[in-house]
């Protein structure tokens, strides 16, 4: 039986090469397990795909300048600044209920309920690249910047590789589903050649499915930071709050530099702390063209003065042209 089990694990190791790496060149299994008894070894396995370099060399990879925009309302901005952190939200709680399901539908396996459950263990933070087109996007200002009355936060991450997290580009529409289609194809070929497959294939691919959305959202140009709670190991910065609809709701804190302490561990140097606990550095806040200007004094005295290690600039979007206020 040991001999038989070893042969099965040899096949699983081969799965990296003949399935994953054909689509994601640097992907590999971070863990795998097989059910076996005295008489039989299963012809399927449970596996987890590592987040390390998962998107390198693919259409999902982000290779920008580490400068992002997050559009929001003025009320939400003050909550972010006063609390000292930005939230990574459960995907289950997002307004787009097709999240995770859009790409999974082409796999031909119905795991809708289980995917919904995994949505409670999958956390997302959305932004877009800081560039002229996105700063002037009427769509983003209208849909996410409180109809031009809100703002956009321009920020960077203190460190851009994260422990068990992926930062990547959202893919929009059916035409961008080719990587998922190919993974399905290569997995079926592997079964035909080696008589072993992954259990619950859509759940196995969850970290990748989460980077696909319907084409109607393409104006967002979204970059997404994603954390999936593998094997019950949640993030150290997870917080739980009461929710009227669901009882308990959770989110992950992304601390702001100068406003909140990052993960504390005396055995970690700063580089390691930032690897485990992503930190957000706000560069400037750009107010929408319809913002209530009486709020400007609050920015200057109450909020901006509280930053201890970084100076945050405040700008105004005047009909598409940016004007520095202070």
Backbone bond lengths (Angstrom), bond angles and torsions (degrees), N, CA, C in turn:
res aa  C-N    CA-C-N  psi(-1)  N-CA   C-N-CA  omega(-1)  CA-C   N-CA-C  phi
1 X - - - 1.472 - - 1.538 111.56 -
2 X 1.333 117.11 -38.40 1.469 120.47 178.42 1.522 110.98 -60.22
3 X 1.345 114.96 -41.11 1.460 120.46 177.47 1.522 111.39 -60.04
4 X 1.304 115.40 -43.88 1.466 121.29 -179.54 1.527 110.93 -65.04
5 X 1.325 115.16 -41.11 1.471 120.35 179.66 1.531 110.81 -65.18
6 X 1.325 116.69 -40.37 1.469 120.59 178.14 1.521 111.36 -61.49
7 X 1.327 116.16 -39.08 1.460 120.44 179.10 1.533 110.85 -64.84
8 X 1.331 116.01 -37.16 1.466 120.16 178.29 1.529 110.17 -64.68
9 X 1.329 117.18 -43.68 1.463 119.78 179.99 1.528 111.41 -68.88
10 X 1.324 117.44 -29.32 1.463 120.36 173.09 1.529 109.87 -62.63
11 X 1.322 116.27 -40.46 1.466 120.63 177.94 1.523 110.84 -65.64
12 X 1.323 115.77 -40.69 1.468 119.30 179.84 1.528 110.21 -63.50
13 X 1.332 116.71 -40.82 1.464 120.02 176.65 1.521 111.10 -62.53
14 X 1.315 116.70 -33.69 1.455 121.79 178.41 1.529 111.41 -70.22
15 X 1.330 116.53 -23.99 1.466 122.00 -179.75 1.526 110.94 -58.71
16 X 1.330 116.42 -37.57 1.471 119.70 176.55 1.523 111.14 -53.27
17 X 1.318 115.64 -48.67 1.465 121.40 -174.21 1.517 112.87 -74.12
18 X 1.318 116.97 -43.57 1.465 120.66 -171.17 1.528 114.04 -90.27
19 X 1.329 117.32 -10.01 1.469 120.21 177.59 1.527 110.53 -124.67
20 X 1.324 117.73 -68.41 1.464 121.43 -171.95 1.522 113.07 -61.66
21 X 1.328 116.89 -51.86 1.467 120.14 -173.09 1.530 113.12 -70.68
22 X 1.309 118.64 -15.35 1.460 120.25 175.35 1.529 111.36 -69.59
23 X 1.323 116.37 -24.17 1.463 121.46 -179.11 1.526 111.17 -111.86
24 X 1.328 116.15 -40.53 1.463 123.11 179.36 1.531 107.25 -120.19
25 X 1.332 117.95 94.98 1.465 122.70 -168.13 1.524 115.53 -55.06
26 X 1.349 117.73 -28.84 1.465 119.44 -177.20 1.528 112.30 -110.54
27 X 1.324 116.96 13.72 1.470 120.79 -179.69 1.526 110.68 -77.56
28 X 1.329 114.87 151.59 1.466 120.25 174.12 1.521 109.13 -160.19
29 X 1.312 115.91 162.72 1.460 121.83 177.97 1.526 109.61 -78.01
30 X 1.308 116.30 127.07 1.465 120.04 176.15 1.523 111.29 -84.60
31 X 1.340 116.46 -23.23 1.460 121.03 177.27 1.518 109.70 -159.35
32 X 1.315 115.99 155.63 1.466 121.19 176.12 1.520 108.82 -155.34
33 X 1.301 115.75 151.98 1.458 120.53 177.52 1.522 110.08 -147.95
34 X 1.330 114.56 148.74 1.460 121.70 -177.23 1.516 108.57 -129.41
35 X 1.316 115.95 136.65 1.463 120.55 174.15 1.525 109.12 -81.52
36 X 1.318 115.96 136.14 1.470 119.61 177.59 1.524 109.64 -148.04
37 X 1.339 115.82 156.28 1.461 123.06 174.81 1.530 107.72 -130.21
38 X 1.304 116.79 -175.09 1.468 120.04 179.46 1.526 111.97 -63.81
39 X 1.340 115.80 -23.71 1.459 118.94 -173.65 1.518 114.64 -110.97
40 X 1.334 116.51 -18.45 1.460 117.82 -171.03 1.524 112.06 -148.75
41 X 1.330 114.72 144.48 1.464 121.77 171.59 1.523 107.93 -111.34
42 X 1.323 117.01 134.86 1.463 121.31 -176.13 1.529 111.47 -62.10
43 X 1.324 115.49 151.71 1.461 120.86 175.47 1.533 111.62 -96.45
44 X 1.322 116.27 18.87 1.466 121.35 175.15 1.520 108.81 -142.14
45 X 1.320 116.80 161.96 1.467 120.06 -179.08 1.520 110.02 -141.25
46 X 1.322 115.40 155.72 1.456 122.42 171.60 1.522 107.94 -94.54
47 X 1.310 116.43 136.18 1.456 119.08 -178.45 1.513 112.52 -144.51
48 X 1.336 114.92 157.04 1.457 122.14 174.46 1.520 108.29 -124.77
49 X 1.327 116.88 134.63 1.461 121.59 176.63 1.522 108.67 -87.55
50 X 1.327 117.11 130.12 1.457 120.81 178.59 1.525 110.33 -65.59
51 X 1.328 116.20 147.68 1.464 121.20 175.10 1.524 111.80 -83.49
52 X 1.326 118.11 -14.09 1.469 121.88 -174.09 1.532 110.19 -66.22
53 X 1.326 116.24 117.25 1.470 122.79 176.71 1.529 112.93 55.98
54 X 1.314 117.70 23.80 1.463 121.04 -174.80 1.529 112.64 -56.01
55 X 1.325 116.89 -40.81 1.463 120.32 -173.74 1.529 113.94 -94.41
56 X 1.323 117.37 -0.59 1.463 119.61 -177.68 1.531 111.47 -57.12
57 X 1.335 115.91 130.02 1.450 121.11 177.33 1.515 114.64 75.48
58 X 1.336 117.56 18.15 1.459 121.44 -179.28 1.526 110.14 -124.44
59 X 1.314 116.33 173.78 1.461 121.67 179.35 1.524 112.37 -68.42
60 X 1.322 117.86 -14.85 1.457 122.62 -179.67 1.538 112.47 -84.67
61 X 1.308 116.98 -16.20 1.465 120.61 -170.77 1.523 111.58 -67.98
62 X 1.337 116.43 134.40 1.461 122.33 173.66 1.530 108.71 -97.24
63 X 1.330 116.40 123.09 1.470 120.43 -178.28 1.531 110.48 -127.60
64 X 1.317 116.96 31.61 1.457 121.70 -177.36 1.518 113.27 -82.07
65 X 1.336 115.50 -160.95 1.465 122.85 -172.01 1.529 113.58 -98.31
66 X 1.338 117.17 16.51 1.468 120.56 179.07 1.529 110.94 59.03
67 X 1.318 116.05 47.24 1.463 120.74 174.89 1.530 106.69 -140.33
68 X 1.343 115.75 120.24 1.457 120.88 -168.38 1.527 111.13 -127.68
69 X 1.353 114.38 165.31 1.463 121.84 174.97 1.518 109.38 -123.61
70 X 1.324 115.58 137.61 1.469 121.63 174.19 1.521 107.32 -128.61
71 X 1.339 116.73 108.84 1.461 122.23 -179.08 1.521 110.08 -82.27
72 X 1.331 115.97 138.92 1.463 119.56 -178.82 1.528 109.72 -161.36
73 X 1.323 116.13 178.63 1.464 121.04 177.73 1.530 109.82 -86.54
74 X 1.334 115.75 166.45 1.466 119.94 177.87 1.530 110.52 -65.40
75 X 1.336 116.98 -41.24 1.469 119.73 178.22 1.524 111.04 -59.31
76 X 1.340 116.81 -44.13 1.464 120.04 179.38 1.520 111.06 -66.50
77 X 1.337 116.78 -35.88 1.462 119.99 177.66 1.523 111.17 -59.99
78 X 1.341 116.04 -46.71 1.460 118.74 -179.28 1.521 111.55 -64.28
79 X 1.319 117.30 -37.01 1.469 120.16 177.11 1.523 110.59 -63.58
80 X 1.325 116.36 -40.41 1.466 120.60 178.53 1.527 110.56 -63.56
81 X 1.330 116.11 -48.95 1.458 120.21 -177.00 1.525 112.73 -67.39
82 X 1.319 116.33 -38.87 1.460 119.83 -177.79 1.530 112.37 -75.26
83 X 1.328 116.62 -32.08 1.465 119.86 178.41 1.521 111.28 -79.59
84 X 1.336 116.55 -29.01 1.456 120.30 -179.61 1.515 114.01 87.88
85 X 1.312 118.03 13.66 1.464 119.41 177.63 1.525 111.24 -154.09
86 X 1.340 114.58 157.94 1.458 123.23 171.72 1.517 107.45 -104.94
87 X 1.328 116.98 148.11 1.465 121.19 -176.50 1.525 112.37 -96.69
88 X 1.320 115.27 137.20 1.455 121.75 160.74 1.528 106.04 -92.93
89 X 1.316 116.66 124.56 1.459 122.41 -170.42 1.519 111.56 -100.74
90 X 1.330 116.25 147.64 1.458 120.22 172.06 1.534 109.22 -58.10
91 X 1.309 117.11 131.09 1.471 120.28 177.91 1.528 110.51 -58.68
92 X 1.324 116.56 -33.37 1.464 121.87 178.38 1.525 111.35 -55.53
93 X 1.346 117.19 -28.42 1.466 121.51 -174.64 1.521 113.28 -91.13
94 X 1.328 118.45 -6.98 1.455 120.25 -178.10 1.528 111.52 -69.97
95 X 1.326 116.19 154.68 1.460 121.08 -177.10 1.524 112.13 -66.06
96 X 1.317 117.43 -34.29 1.462 121.16 -179.76 1.524 109.56 -78.27
97 X 1.312 117.18 101.68 1.463 122.07 -176.35 1.530 112.52 -76.86
98 X 1.343 117.15 -4.80 1.462 119.38 176.00 1.525 111.94 -86.11
99 X 1.351 116.38 -2.84 1.460 119.81 177.50 1.530 109.85 -52.49
100 X 1.301 117.25 135.49 1.466 126.84 -179.09 1.524 112.96 75.53
101 X 1.348 117.38 -33.55 1.467 119.89 -175.20 1.527 112.30 -81.70
102 X 1.325 117.66 -30.74 1.457 120.27 -174.96 1.531 111.97 -54.98
103 X 1.332 116.56 -52.06 1.463 119.61 -177.94 1.520 112.22 -77.81
104 X 1.319 117.23 -27.20 1.475 119.58 -176.39 1.530 111.99 -70.36
105 X 1.332 117.41 -23.10 1.466 120.74 -175.66 1.525 112.77 -62.45
106 X 1.331 117.64 -29.20 1.463 119.41 -177.03 1.533 111.89 -78.41
107 X 1.328 117.01 -7.03 1.461 119.70 -178.98 1.523 112.20 -82.19
108 X 1.333 116.12 -14.06 1.461 119.98 175.06 1.504 114.91 72.47
109 X 1.311 117.64 19.47 1.459 121.57 178.13 1.522 108.37 -125.01
110 X 1.307 116.99 130.63 1.458 121.30 -174.54 1.530 110.56 -93.31
111 X 1.336 114.84 99.92 1.462 120.78 174.92 1.526 109.65 -125.52
112 X 1.334 116.38 37.01 1.460 120.91 -173.37 1.520 112.51 -55.85
113 X 1.323 117.94 -48.41 1.457 120.73 -177.68 1.529 111.61 -64.88
114 X 1.325 116.10 -41.37 1.464 118.88 -179.49 1.526 111.84 -69.22
115 X 1.331 116.50 -35.04 1.457 120.15 175.70 1.528 110.12 -64.80
116 X 1.336 117.19 -39.91 1.467 120.59 176.19 1.526 111.09 -59.91
117 X 1.328 116.22 -41.68 1.466 120.17 178.16 1.519 110.82 -64.33
118 X 1.336 116.85 -41.25 1.464 120.17 178.85 1.525 111.20 -66.80
119 X 1.341 116.14 -24.64 1.454 119.51 176.52 1.516 112.98 -62.83
120 X 1.335 116.36 -23.20 1.462 120.90 176.18 1.527 111.28 -79.10
121 X 1.329 117.17 -15.20 1.468 121.99 179.42 1.522 112.04 -108.78
122 X 1.336 115.83 11.54 1.455 121.42 -177.74 1.521 108.24 -122.98
123 X 1.327 116.59 125.36 1.460 121.75 -172.97 1.531 110.03 -117.01
124 X 1.327 114.95 141.81 1.457 120.38 -174.16 1.526 111.22 -134.94
125 X 1.318 115.42 142.62 1.468 121.42 169.19 1.520 107.33 -129.70
126 X 1.331 116.29 127.26 1.464 121.82 -172.90 1.521 111.80 -108.96
127 X 1.329 114.42 141.57 1.456 121.82 175.80 1.526 107.15 -152.15
128 X 1.314 116.66 -176.77 1.458 120.94 170.44 1.523 107.09 -141.13
129 X 1.313 116.10 166.87 1.461 119.51 -177.39 1.522 110.15 -68.06
130 X 1.331 115.62 143.02 1.462 119.81 176.26 1.520 109.00 -81.12
131 X 1.326 115.15 103.30 1.465 120.91 175.44 1.522 108.35 -148.91
132 X 1.313 116.25 172.70 1.467 121.40 -174.57 1.521 112.10 -60.60
133 X 1.334 116.74 -42.61 1.468 119.77 -177.67 1.524 111.64 -62.12
134 X 1.318 116.61 -45.53 1.468 119.31 -179.10 1.521 112.07 -71.02
135 X 1.341 117.70 -35.50 1.462 120.38 177.65 1.527 111.72 -64.60
136 X 1.328 116.31 -28.78 1.472 120.46 -178.38 1.531 112.17 -101.61
137 X 1.315 117.62 8.54 1.463 120.80 -175.85 1.528 111.64 -70.91
138 X 1.328 116.74 110.30 1.460 120.27 176.57 1.525 110.81 -59.65
139 X 1.317 116.27 -36.40 1.472 120.59 179.99 1.531 110.54 -59.35
140 X 1.325 117.45 -49.22 1.471 120.45 -177.39 1.525 110.95 -67.07
141 X 1.331 117.07 -41.07 1.461 119.61 178.71 1.531 111.25 -65.35
142 X 1.318 116.08 -37.55 1.462 120.03 -178.45 1.535 111.21 -73.40
143 X 1.335 116.80 -48.46 1.462 120.98 -172.80 1.527 113.48 -80.22
144 X 1.323 117.43 -35.59 1.464 120.17 -172.93 1.529 113.39 -121.36
145 X 1.326 117.42 -14.69 1.464 121.57 178.62 1.510 112.04 -101.94
146 X 1.345 116.62 32.86 1.470 123.00 175.13 1.532 111.16 53.98
147 X 1.345 114.99 46.79 1.472 121.03 177.49 1.531 111.27 53.27
148 X 1.351 115.89 49.26 1.461 125.20 176.85 1.533 112.84 73.91
149 X 1.342 118.56 0.65 1.469 120.86 178.25 1.519 111.97 -93.57
150 X 1.326 116.32 -6.17 1.461 121.23 -177.98 1.514 112.10 -98.72
151 X 1.328 115.25 -138.10 1.457 119.63 -175.08 1.525 109.30 -157.39
152 X 1.308 115.42 172.50 1.460 120.25 166.92 1.525 107.97 -126.89
153 X 1.318 115.23 137.88 1.461 122.30 178.69 1.523 107.61 -96.62
154 X 1.323 116.74 119.68 1.467 120.26 174.71 1.531 107.59 -94.44
155 X 1.324 116.33 126.87 1.467 119.72 -173.23 1.523 111.14 -147.77
156 X 1.325 114.61 168.08 1.457 123.13 171.97 1.518 108.02 -130.18
157 X 1.312 116.32 161.15 1.460 121.06 169.76 1.523 108.61 -93.96
158 X 1.337 116.73 139.08 1.464 120.30 179.40 1.524 111.30 -61.44
159 X 1.324 115.88 -28.93 1.463 122.44 179.16 1.524 106.88 -146.55
160 X 1.332 117.89 137.07 1.462 119.57 -171.25 1.526 114.03 -104.94
161 X 1.331 119.00 2.63 1.465 118.66 167.67 1.519 107.18 -110.74
162 X 1.318 116.22 134.31 1.457 121.51 -168.58 1.520 110.49 -126.93
163 X 1.299 115.61 146.16 1.457 121.99 178.57 1.530 110.03 -71.50
164 X 1.336 116.72 118.70 1.459 123.58 176.39 1.527 113.10 58.57
165 X 1.325 116.96 26.31 1.463 121.70 175.11 1.518 109.67 -126.71
166 X 1.325 115.79 154.54 1.454 121.56 174.46 1.516 110.15 -123.46
167 X 1.323 115.96 133.88 1.458 122.72 170.56 1.524 106.74 -109.53
168 X 1.328 116.80 120.62 1.457 118.63 -175.90 1.507 113.31 -154.57
169 X 1.330 115.59 172.83 1.465 123.56 -178.53 1.524 109.88 -91.29
170 X 1.324 115.83 129.03 1.463 120.45 175.33 1.533 109.25 -68.12
171 X 1.341 115.15 139.46 1.463 122.28 177.80 1.541 108.30 -105.85
172 X 1.330 116.03 132.78 1.460 120.24 -172.68 1.524 112.13 -112.25
173 X 1.328 115.44 134.12 1.452 121.58 170.07 1.515 115.35 84.87
174 X 1.327 114.38 169.42 1.463 121.88 -177.60 1.526 112.53 -61.12
175 X 1.329 116.63 -35.18 1.464 119.80 -174.68 1.528 112.35 -67.51
176 X 1.331 118.05 -15.48 1.463 121.50 -179.78 1.540 112.44 -98.22
177 X 1.327 116.55 8.57 1.467 120.41 -176.89 1.531 113.53 -88.50
178 X 1.319 117.83 2.85 1.464 120.69 -175.66 1.529 113.29 -55.05
179 X 1.346 120.26 -41.12 1.472 118.41 178.42 1.533 113.06 -58.96
180 X 1.338 116.80 -38.41 1.463 120.37 179.28 1.529 110.05 -69.01
181 X 1.333 115.74 -42.61 1.469 120.45 178.33 1.528 110.36 -60.08
182 X 1.338 116.55 -41.78 1.460 120.28 -179.76 1.520 112.45 -68.50
183 X 1.336 117.26 -38.19 1.461 119.98 176.45 1.527 111.05 -60.90
184 X 1.324 115.55 -41.21 1.463 119.48 176.92 1.535 110.59 -62.74
185 X 1.322 116.18 -45.68 1.464 121.40 -179.16 1.533 110.98 -60.80
186 X 1.333 117.21 -48.76 1.464 119.99 -177.57 1.527 111.63 -68.19
187 X 1.335 116.33 -32.42 1.457 119.75 177.75 1.528 111.07 -67.29
188 X 1.336 116.67 -39.25 1.467 120.58 177.72 1.527 111.01 -67.47
189 X 1.334 116.57 -38.81 1.465 120.04 176.11 1.521 110.72 -63.94
190 X 1.324 116.59 -38.24 1.465 120.59 179.31 1.530 110.47 -64.06
191 X 1.315 116.29 -39.70 1.472 120.68 177.09 1.527 110.50 -62.58
192 X 1.320 116.28 -43.73 1.454 120.22 179.82 1.529 112.54 -63.90
193 X 1.332 115.69 -34.23 1.464 119.99 -176.62 1.524 113.88 -88.98
194 X 1.344 116.80 -29.98 1.465 119.61 -171.47 1.534 113.97 -126.57
195 X 1.328 116.90 -3.12 1.473 121.75 176.03 1.522 113.05 56.67
196 X 1.319 115.93 42.32 1.471 120.32 173.39 1.525 108.12 -149.80
197 X 1.332 116.48 144.25 1.457 121.75 -177.23 1.519 110.16 -143.21
198 X 1.326 115.24 168.89 1.465 121.97 178.37 1.520 109.15 -87.12
199 X 1.320 116.30 136.65 1.461 120.72 173.60 1.524 110.14 -68.52
200 X 1.319 115.74 141.15 1.467 122.10 172.41 1.525 111.32 48.62
201 X 1.310 115.32 63.27 1.461 123.00 -173.36 1.534 113.55 -50.89
202 X 1.350 120.54 -44.11 1.471 119.55 178.85 1.531 112.89 -60.44
203 X 1.323 117.72 -36.90 1.465 120.30 178.75 1.527 110.74 -71.15
204 X 1.310 116.00 -35.43 1.464 122.18 176.83 1.527 110.77 -59.85
205 X 1.329 117.01 -35.10 1.468 122.24 -176.87 1.529 113.10 -94.88
206 X 1.313 117.79 11.47 1.469 121.67 -171.17 1.520 113.04 -53.91
207 X 1.334 118.10 -42.00 1.467 121.20 -178.30 1.526 111.85 -62.64
208 X 1.328 116.53 -23.92 1.464 120.97 178.80 1.527 110.88 -92.32
209 X 1.328 117.11 -41.49 1.467 120.97 178.81 1.523 111.36 -57.82
210 X 1.333 116.91 -31.16 1.463 121.62 -177.70 1.525 112.84 -68.24
211 X 1.327 117.64 -7.79 1.460 121.13 179.05 1.530 111.91 -105.57
212 X 1.350 115.82 24.10 1.464 121.37 175.21 1.524 109.65 -124.98
213 X 1.330 115.91 137.32 1.455 121.56 176.78 1.521 109.69 -140.20
214 X 1.331 115.59 163.42 1.459 121.41 178.25 1.530 110.58 -64.06
215 X 1.326 116.33 152.69 1.468 121.89 -175.44 1.529 112.49 -62.33
216 X 1.337 117.68 -23.80 1.473 119.86 -178.15 1.530 112.70 -65.94
217 X 1.336 117.08 -12.16 1.465 120.39 178.91 1.532 112.26 -100.32
218 X 1.326 117.94 9.19 1.468 120.77 -170.20 1.529 113.40 -64.18
219 X 1.337 117.73 -23.62 1.471 119.92 178.72 1.523 113.15 -66.27
220 X 1.328 116.50 -13.15 1.463 120.29 -178.82 1.525 112.12 -73.36
221 X 1.344 117.45 -27.53 1.474 120.86 -176.53 1.530 110.90 47.81
222 X 1.327 115.68 47.47 1.463 120.79 -168.17 1.523 113.83 -74.94
223 X 1.322 113.93 136.76 1.457 123.26 164.76 1.523 106.09 -108.02
224 X 1.315 116.45 134.18 1.457 119.82 -172.63 1.525 111.51 -124.56
225 X 1.327 114.74 134.07 1.461 121.10 168.88 1.513 106.75 -100.55
226 X 1.346 116.85 125.54 1.461 121.20 -172.20 1.520 110.87 -127.28
227 X 1.317 114.91 137.71 1.466 121.73 171.59 1.516 108.39 -128.37
228 X 1.342 116.02 128.25 1.457 120.62 175.22 1.512 108.84 -115.39
229 X 1.317 115.28 129.80 1.458 122.69 -177.83 1.528 109.49 -77.44
230 X 1.338 116.52 90.69 1.464 121.22 179.62 1.526 110.74 -78.86
231 X 1.313 115.70 132.81 1.472 121.70 172.12 1.526 113.68 54.08
232 X 1.328 116.44 33.97 1.459 119.57 175.59 1.514 114.83 75.34
233 X 1.336 117.97 10.23 1.464 120.98 -179.32 1.521 109.05 -97.00
234 X 1.329 116.36 92.15 1.456 119.72 -176.08 1.518 111.19 -78.60
235 X 1.321 115.59 167.51 1.459 121.64 -178.48 1.528 110.06 -71.88
236 X 1.351 118.00 144.34 1.478 119.40 -179.10 1.517 113.97 -64.58
237 X 1.340 118.37 -18.14 1.461 121.36 179.90 1.524 113.08 -97.81
238 X 1.330 117.58 16.42 1.455 119.66 -179.38 1.529 110.04 -71.64
239 X 1.332 116.11 142.46 1.455 122.45 178.11 1.526 108.19 -129.39
240 X 1.336 116.17 149.84 1.467 121.56 -179.34 1.524 109.18 -120.12
241 X 1.338 115.83 137.05 1.458 121.19 178.80 1.519 109.10 -134.42
242 X 1.336 115.13 158.76 1.460 120.25 176.83 1.517 109.45 -76.51
243 X 1.326 115.60 140.99 1.460 121.88 -178.95 1.523 108.06 -132.71
244 X 1.325 117.01 128.90 1.460 121.44 -176.25 1.526 111.87 -60.94
245 X 1.345 117.13 -37.74 1.460 120.85 -177.35 1.515 112.75 -79.33
246 X 1.339 116.87 -38.93 1.456 119.59 -169.86 1.523 114.59 -117.35
247 X 1.297 117.72 -3.69 1.461 120.45 -178.94 1.513 111.71 88.54
248 X 1.325 117.27 -73.52 1.462 121.99 178.16 1.525 109.46 -122.73
249 X 1.309 115.73 133.55 1.451 122.61 178.62 1.525 107.62 -129.75
250 X 1.321 117.04 147.81 1.467 119.42 -177.49 1.524 110.96 -125.53
251 X 1.324 115.21 159.52 1.455 122.51 174.03 1.528 108.18 -152.74
252 X 1.323 115.94 165.37 1.463 121.71 178.40 1.523 108.32 -111.11
253 X 1.323 116.65 133.05 1.464 121.74 179.82 1.532 110.61 -83.71
254 X 1.327 115.24 130.68 1.461 121.80 168.69 1.527 106.51 -110.04
255 X 1.332 118.50 99.75 1.470 120.64 -173.14 1.516 113.38 -66.09
256 X 1.340 115.34 146.33 1.452 121.66 176.75 1.520 109.72 -87.63
257 X 1.303 116.86 134.57 1.461 120.45 177.20 1.525 109.59 -61.31
258 X 1.326 115.96 129.30 1.455 120.85 179.70 1.503 114.45 87.30
259 X 1.340 118.41 -4.76 1.450 120.48 -177.47 1.520 114.57 -125.99
260 X 1.315 117.53 -17.35 1.463 119.65 -175.95 1.518 108.75 -153.60
261 X 1.299 116.53 148.21 1.452 119.95 -179.83 1.527 110.60 -78.73
262 X 1.313 115.67 141.59 1.447 120.01 174.78 1.524 109.08 -80.89
263 X 1.311 115.68 177.54 1.460 121.91 -178.99 1.526 110.51 -50.04
264 X 1.324 116.79 127.05 1.453 121.33 -179.31 1.520 110.50 -95.18
265 X 1.320 116.62 126.90 1.458 122.51 174.88 1.523 107.59 -158.67
266 X 1.348 117.75 113.68 1.471 120.52 -176.25 1.525 113.50 -63.51
267 X 1.337 117.00 -17.11 1.465 119.92 -179.49 1.529 112.94 -87.89
268 X 1.345 117.20 -5.09 1.458 121.49 -177.96 1.524 110.74 -104.64
269 X 1.332 117.25 136.80 1.460 119.50 166.96 1.524 108.26 -79.72
270 X 1.337 117.16 174.82 1.460 120.18 -173.98 1.527 111.85 -61.49
271 X 1.327 116.92 -39.97 1.457 120.19 -178.95 1.526 110.91 -60.77
272 X 1.318 116.23 -40.81 1.470 120.54 179.56 1.523 110.91 -70.12
273 X 1.320 117.06 -37.86 1.463 120.42 177.68 1.528 110.76 -61.37
274 X 1.337 116.52 -42.97 1.460 120.25 -179.94 1.519 111.50 -69.62
275 X 1.318 117.24 -26.40 1.463 121.43 176.63 1.529 110.16 -68.29
276 X 1.322 117.07 -38.79 1.462 121.47 -178.98 1.524 112.59 -87.53
277 X 1.321 117.58 -23.88 1.462 120.92 -174.57 1.520 109.52 -133.97
278 X 1.332 118.63 87.55 1.472 121.21 -177.74 1.521 112.01 -53.59
279 X 1.313 116.23 135.56 1.462 122.38 -178.09 1.528 108.95 -117.79
280 X 1.329 115.32 136.95 1.465 122.35 -177.68 1.526 109.62 -100.08
281 X 1.334 116.73 129.43 1.461 121.94 175.64 1.526 108.55 -110.55
282 X 1.327 116.67 109.17 1.469 120.31 -179.99 1.526 109.13 -78.05
283 X 1.333 116.23 127.53 1.462 121.61 179.24 1.534 111.34 -94.07
284 X 1.319 115.17 -46.47 1.466 119.16 178.52 1.525 109.73 -158.54
285 X 1.304 115.09 160.14 1.460 122.92 175.99 1.521 107.35 -119.46
286 X 1.332 115.65 126.05 1.457 121.06 -177.24 1.526 108.27 -110.07
287 X 1.299 116.49 118.18 1.455 122.50 -177.41 1.517 110.81 -84.33
288 X 1.336 116.51 143.64 1.456 121.76 179.88 1.514 112.85 -70.17
289 X 1.301 116.23 161.21 1.467 121.30 -174.98 1.521 113.37 -65.95
290 X 1.350 118.11 -20.53 1.463 121.12 179.92 1.529 112.81 -106.72
291 X 1.330 116.79 17.37 1.456 120.00 -177.37 1.530 110.18 -65.40
292 X 1.334 116.04 148.62 1.470 121.40 175.65 1.522 108.09 -75.86
293 X 1.310 117.12 109.99 1.463 120.88 -169.16 1.531 113.34 -69.07
294 X 1.348 117.09 -14.69 1.463 118.01 176.71 1.532 111.69 -63.26
295 X 1.323 116.07 -19.03 1.466 119.29 179.76 1.524 112.99 -73.25
296 X 1.334 117.60 -12.18 1.453 119.94 -174.84 1.520 112.57 -61.36
297 X 1.338 117.24 -37.11 1.451 120.30 -179.75 1.519 110.58 -63.99
298 X 1.328 116.55 -34.32 1.468 120.33 177.90 1.525 110.80 -63.51
299 X 1.326 115.97 -41.19 1.462 119.51 178.52 1.525 110.38 -58.41
300 X 1.311 115.10 -46.04 1.464 119.60 -172.54 1.520 112.65 -71.80
301 X 1.325 117.60 -45.02 1.465 120.26 -172.40 1.521 113.19 -92.06
302 X 1.324 116.60 -49.35 1.464 120.54 -171.92 1.514 113.33 -83.06
303 X 1.316 117.30 -42.17 1.456 120.76 -170.33 1.514 112.66 -98.84
304 X 1.334 117.23 -57.92 1.455 119.19 -173.93 1.521 112.56 -63.30
305 X 1.318 116.82 -33.04 1.455 119.31 -179.35 1.513 113.83 -67.93
306 X 1.336 116.91 -15.13 1.460 120.56 -177.94 1.523 113.56 -82.60
307 X 1.328 118.01 -14.15 1.459 119.57 179.17 1.527 109.16 -73.11
308 X 1.326 115.76 124.08 1.462 120.23 -172.68 1.526 113.34 -96.28
309 X 1.343 118.46 -24.70 1.465 119.84 -173.98 1.519 113.22 -122.03
310 X 1.311 118.22 1.89 1.458 119.22 179.97 1.525 109.77 -151.12
311 X 1.308 115.08 147.76 1.455 121.23 178.41 1.517 108.62 -99.48
312 X 1.323 116.26 123.33 1.459 121.30 -179.33 1.523 109.14 -103.43
313 X 1.314 116.06 125.48 1.456 121.23 178.29 1.530 109.97 -86.81
314 X 1.315 116.38 151.26 1.461 122.08 175.43 1.521 108.57 -119.46
315 X 1.335 115.38 126.37 1.456 122.33 -178.58 1.533 108.90 -121.67
316 X 1.330 114.13 166.71 1.457 120.93 -179.85 1.526 108.65 -128.09
317 X 1.337 115.79 130.76 1.456 121.22 177.87 1.526 108.46 -88.40
318 X 1.320 116.31 98.42 1.460 121.55 -177.30 1.525 109.17 -99.12
319 X 1.336 114.90 93.36 1.474 121.15 179.77 1.531 112.76 52.64
320 X 1.342 114.58 44.40 1.464 119.55 177.35 1.498 115.17 91.99
321 X 1.326 117.96 -12.34 1.467 121.85 177.05 1.521 109.04 -103.83
322 X 1.323 117.32 135.15 1.462 121.19 -176.74 1.521 110.48 -93.08
323 X 1.332 114.86 128.93 1.453 122.10 -179.98 1.536 108.33 -120.78
324 X 1.334 117.00 127.97 1.460 120.82 179.57 1.519 109.82 -77.95
325 X 1.333 116.58 127.94 1.459 121.18 179.33 1.524 111.29 -95.62
326 X 1.336 117.29 -50.95 1.467 122.01 174.46 1.509 108.96 -166.16
